[in-house]
Amino acid sequence: MGKHTIMGFSKVASLWKEAYENYNIGDDFSKVKELAGEPDSTLNLGDTILYTYESEEWKGMMRGGTIVRKMQFVVKDGKIFSKTSQNLDRIAG
């Protein structure tokens, strides 16, 4: 279980999905942080910064085992330059 789970249930899945869907390229990254919190990792790439949010949730063997949710934002001058996600559409709980 990751730091974003309580007793195996995600406490961030819906917030992350909302942050990912509502903020797009060119938007201020600080708005993502207001909604999703601080990222789990930050990587300085020179002109840009890669922010990564990642969570693991045990769903049970019949429901796919461990679900890893991830969203990444590349930020330049405080603005979202690009974004990717993984499993944000998987239902929490």
C-alpha positions as CSV (number, residue, x, y, z in Angstrom):
1,M,0.0,0.0,0.0
2,G,1.2,3.5,-0.8
3,K,1.1,6.6,1.3
4,H,-2.2,7.6,-0.5
5,T,-4.2,4.7,0.7
6,I,-6.1,3.9,3.9
7,M,-6.7,0.2,4.6
8,G,-6.1,-0.5,0.9
9,F,-8.5,2.1,-0.4
10,S,-7.4,5.1,-2.4
11,K,-8.0,8.5,-0.8
12,V,-6.8,10.5,-3.8
13,A,-8.2,8.8,-6.9
14,S,-11.1,11.1,-7.5
15,L,-9.1,14.3,-6.6
16,W,-6.3,13.2,-9.0
17,K,-8.8,12.5,-11.8
18,E,-10.4,15.9,-11.3
19,A,-7.0,17.7,-11.3
20,Y,-5.9,15.9,-14.4
21,E,-9.1,16.5,-16.4
22,N,-9.6,20.1,-15.3
23,Y,-6.1,21.5,-15.9
24,N,-4.6,21.5,-19.3
25,I,-1.5,22.6,-21.2
26,G,-0.8,26.2,-20.5
27,D,-2.6,26.3,-17.2
28,D,-0.9,27.3,-14.0
29,F,0.5,24.2,-12.2
30,S,-0.1,25.7,-8.8
31,K,-3.8,25.0,-9.3
32,V,-3.0,21.2,-9.7
33,K,-1.1,21.3,-6.4
34,E,-4.0,23.1,-4.7
35,L,-6.3,20.2,-5.6
36,A,-4.0,17.2,-5.7
37,G,-1.4,18.2,-3.0
38,E,2.3,18.0,-3.3
39,P,3.8,15.6,-5.8
40,D,5.5,12.4,-4.8
41,S,8.6,13.2,-6.8
42,T,10.1,16.1,-8.6
43,L,12.8,15.9,-11.3
44,N,14.5,19.0,-12.6
45,L,15.1,18.5,-16.3
46,G,16.8,21.9,-16.9
47,D,14.3,24.1,-18.6
48,T,11.4,22.0,-17.3
49,I,10.4,20.1,-14.1
50,L,8.7,16.7,-14.1
51,Y,6.2,16.3,-11.2
52,T,4.9,12.8,-10.5
53,Y,2.0,11.7,-8.4
54,E,1.8,7.9,-7.8
55,S,-0.5,5.7,-5.7
56,E,-0.9,1.9,-5.3
57,E,-4.2,0.4,-4.2
58,W,-4.9,-3.3,-3.5
59,K,-8.2,-4.2,-5.2
60,G,-8.2,-7.9,-4.6
61,M,-7.4,-10.8,-6.9
62,M,-10.8,-10.8,-8.6
63,R,-10.6,-7.1,-9.3
64,G,-7.1,-6.9,-10.9
65,G,-4.8,-7.1,-7.9
66,T,-2.8,-3.9,-7.3
67,I,-3.8,-0.8,-9.2
68,V,-1.1,1.8,-9.7
69,R,-2.4,5.2,-10.4
70,K,-0.1,7.8,-11.8
71,M,-0.1,11.3,-13.2
72,Q,2.8,13.3,-14.4
73,F,3.1,16.9,-15.4
74,V,6.0,18.6,-17.2
75,V,6.1,22.2,-16.1
76,K,7.9,25.1,-17.7
77,D,7.8,28.6,-16.1
78,G,5.1,27.5,-13.8
79,K,2.8,26.4,-16.6
80,I,1.8,22.9,-17.6
81,F,3.8,22.0,-20.7
82,S,2.6,18.3,-21.1
83,K,0.8,15.7,-19.0
84,T,0.3,11.9,-18.9
85,S,-1.7,9.6,-16.7
86,Q,-2.2,5.9,-15.9
87,N,-5.3,4.3,-14.4
88,L,-7.0,7.5,-13.3
89,D,-10.3,6.1,-14.7
90,R,-10.2,3.0,-12.4
91,I,-12.9,3.2,-9.7
92,A,-11.7,3.8,-6.2
93,G,-12.7,1.6,-3.3
